[in-house]
């Protein structure tokens, strides 16, 4: 026995059956409107249905070989979509030296090295958008080193021997500083309010 709202169940089944009948009738009528393949002596002639609007298209060329040309629409023309590339005639590319001439094996070429000032920069601590939004509401100060991309907790060992200044964490984020992975200031700052409860 079915329990629950029987009226909704019966109306759902009736609607599904009505939709199925409508689909069947639509497909049956669609097949009746399609042109049938002619048999016998009419097989060589092609006839278009009365409502066929594709007769306004004419094929460029006489045979059925594939072509890249667009069909002509009677009375209308189409512009080409080929555009000329605007290049600076004075632009020249330098020859790239062979690999052996660049640097010794295992060495990174000087052009690909990070500047010496940021070569020892710690990696960035991963931070979700939720954590970023939570930090934007805090006024706790973090330490930043001028010219460096990271902000740090005041006890970070990366700050030893470097001049740093204190900034509110929201301002540091607005200025584009990212958290240091050594001291993990995001974890410390977001856990501090929880630990104080």
C-alpha positions in Angstrom: 0.0 0.0 0.0 1.3 3.5 -0.9 1.3 5.9 2.0 1.6 9.6 1.7 -0.2 12.1 -0.6 -1.9 9.8 -3.2 -3.4 12.8 -5.1 0.1 14.1 -6.0 1.3 10.6 -6.9 -1.6 10.0 -9.3 -1.3 13.5 -10.9 2.5 13.0 -11.4 1.8 9.7 -13.2 -0.9 11.2 -15.3 1.4 14.1 -16.3 4.1 11.7 -17.3 1.8 9.7 -19.4 0.4 12.8 -21.2 4.0 13.9 -21.9 4.8 10.5 -23.4 1.8 10.6 -25.6 2.7 14.1 -26.8 6.2 13.0 -27.6 5.0 10.0 -29.6 2.5 12.1 -31.6 5.2 14.8 -32.3 7.7 12.2 -33.5 5.1 10.5 -35.6 3.9 13.8 -37.3 7.5 14.9 -37.8 8.2 11.7 -39.8 5.1 12.3 -41.9 6.4 15.7 -43.0 9.8 14.4 -44.1 10.3 13.9 -47.9 10.1 10.2 -48.8 12.7 8.5 -50.9 11.3 8.2 -54.4 11.2 4.7 -55.9 11.2 3.6 -59.6 11.2 6.2 -62.3 11.1 9.1 -59.9 14.3 8.1 -58.1 16.5 10.3 -60.4 14.5 13.5 -59.6 14.9 15.4 -56.4 11.9 17.3 -55.1 11.9 19.8 -52.3 9.1 20.1 -49.8 6.8 23.1 -50.4 8.0 25.0 -47.3 11.7 24.4 -47.9 13.6 27.7 -47.4 17.0 26.4 -48.3 16.4 26.9 -52.0 17.7 30.5 -51.6 21.2 29.1 -51.2 23.1 28.2 -54.3 26.3 26.2 -54.3 29.4 27.9 -55.7 30.7 25.6 -58.3 29.0 22.8 -60.3 30.1 19.6 -58.6 29.7 18.2 -55.1 33.4 18.3 -54.3 34.2 19.8 -50.9 35.1 23.5 -51.0 36.1 26.2 -48.5 34.0 28.8 -50.2 30.8 30.0 -48.5 27.5 29.5 -50.3 26.0 32.6 -51.8 22.8 34.0 -50.4 20.8 35.6 -53.2 21.1 39.4 -53.0 23.6 39.4 -50.1 27.4 39.3 -49.9 29.6 38.3 -47.0 32.9 39.9 -45.9 36.0 37.8 -45.6 37.0 36.9 -42.0 40.7 36.8 -42.9 42.5 39.6 -41.2 46.0 40.8 -41.8 48.5 40.6 -38.9 50.0 43.9 -38.0 53.6 43.3 -37.3 56.4 45.8 -36.6 58.9 45.4 -39.4 61.7 46.6 -37.1 61.1 43.7 -34.6 63.9 41.2 -34.8 64.5 38.1 -32.7 67.9 37.4 -31.4 69.5 34.0 -32.1 69.3 31.8 -29.0 72.7 30.4 -28.1 73.1 26.6 -27.9 72.4 24.9 -24.5 76.1 24.1 -23.9 77.1 27.7 -24.3 74.5 29.0 -21.7 75.7 27.6 -18.4 77.2 24.6 -16.9 75.1 21.5 -16.4 72.7 21.8 -13.5 73.2 25.6 -13.2 70.3 27.9 -13.8 71.2 30.7 -16.3 71.7 34.1 -14.7 68.7 35.5 -16.7 66.4 33.0 -15.0 67.6 33.4 -11.4 65.7 35.4 -8.9 67.3 38.6 -7.8 69.8 38.1 -5.0 67.6 40.2 -2.6 64.7 37.8 -2.8 66.5 34.5 -3.4 66.2 33.4 0.2 62.5 34.4 0.5 60.3 31.7 2.1 57.5 30.1 0.2 53.9 31.4 0.5 51.6 29.9 3.1 48.4 28.6 1.4 45.3 30.6 2.4 41.7 30.1 1.4 39.3 33.0 0.6 37.5 32.4 3.9 40.7 32.8 5.8 41.6 35.9 3.8 38.2 37.4 4.6 38.7 36.6 8.3 42.1 38.3 8.3 40.7 41.4 6.7 38.6 42.0 9.8 41.5 41.8 12.2 43.6 44.7 13.3 46.5 42.6 14.7 49.9 43.7 13.5 52.2 41.6 11.4 55.8 42.3 10.3 56.8 43.1 6.8 60.2 43.7 5.2 60.3 46.5 2.7 60.8 45.1 -0.8 59.8 41.6 0.2 56.5 39.9 -0.8 55.7 38.2 2.5 54.2 39.2 5.9 55.4 37.4 9.0 54.6 36.8 12.7 56.8 39.0 14.8 58.7 35.9 16.1 59.6 34.6 12.6 63.2 33.5 12.2 63.2 35.0 8.7 63.1 38.5 10.3 66.4 38.1 12.3 68.9 40.6 11.1 66.5 42.4 8.8 64.8 45.7 9.3 61.0 45.3 9.4 58.0 47.4 10.2 54.7 46.5 11.8 51.5 46.8 9.8 47.9 45.7 10.5 47.3 42.4 8.8 44.3 43.8 6.8 46.6 46.6 5.4 49.3 44.1 4.6 46.8 42.0 2.6 45.5 45.1 0.8 49.1 46.1 -0.2 49.6 42.7 -1.8 51.7 41.0 0.9 51.2 37.2 1.2 51.8 35.0 4.3 55.1 33.3 5.1 55.1 29.5 5.2 57.8 29.4 7.9 56.0 31.1 10.7 52.4 30.5 9.3 50.9 33.8 10.5 47.5 33.0 9.1 47.2 29.9 11.4 48.5 31.8 14.4 46.2 34.9 13.9 43.1 32.9 13.3 43.7 30.5 16.2 44.5 33.4 18.7 40.8 34.5 19.2 39.8 30.8 19.7 42.5 30.2 22.3 41.5 33.2 24.3 38.0 32.0 24.9 
